[in-house]
Amino acid sequence: MALIACKECKTQMSDQAKACPKCGAPPPKGMSRATVLFLVCAVLIAFVVMSRNVEAPVAATPIDSSKGQSVAALAASTASIRQGACRTGIEPMKAKYAALLDQKKFWDAKLALEDCPTVLADATLQKMANGAARLQHLATINDTKAIPYERLQALDLLRDVGTPDDVAAVEPLRVKLQALQEKFAATEAKKADAADRARRRKEGVHIGMSQDDVLKSSWGRPRSVNRTTYSFGTREQWVYDGGYLYFEDRILKTIQN
């Protein structure tokens, strides 16, 4: 048995009394077990949901300075290996360089030194490489069989590796080479146009076209027309330079190139 307060007059009374001994009011009803159980479950569910929604703090990832150091160390190691390879192989490279120069294979001679002039920061090797490039540019400039554009390009590149006397000697050729390049470009454009017209002539007509459509195509108007009339209709042969078209009743039936 326990004491409870009357809901009306607040007098202490037994929880088992049927009415308040002072005012006669019925005792307050307590919560049922089902209600208590429901409330307990609700509190537990709310607690679980809240605990799941709270994100655990993310630990800060420490900056690994060793990674940057590793990259730098790797680069330094690679450079060291390349320098060692250049020092070891430079004599055979020089021998190959000299042999190629004797054969007037100037550009191949430059390539024979690979990247060792830069890797070793060797002024002598760089001078050798520039010397081979200089000879190659001079040879290209004076090669009348070379494309004018290549000769003009070599003339410009010579300024980086040639002497002032070299540049002065070949600079007067620039105007002539520019004129040759313009002529060469015009010739190439004509060749391309002729090839394009030949392609369009081949692809410009197809079986089943009408004569009007053929006239509007790349074939255009024929040089001459041979016409024969039969009992079943009319057959025409259109003659072009390098080709023939055959029509029956104004419809293209045969193409002969």
Order of alpha helices (4+ residues) and beta strands (2+ residues): beta-beta-alpha-alpha-alpha-alpha-alpha-alpha-alpha-alpha-alpha-beta-beta-beta-beta
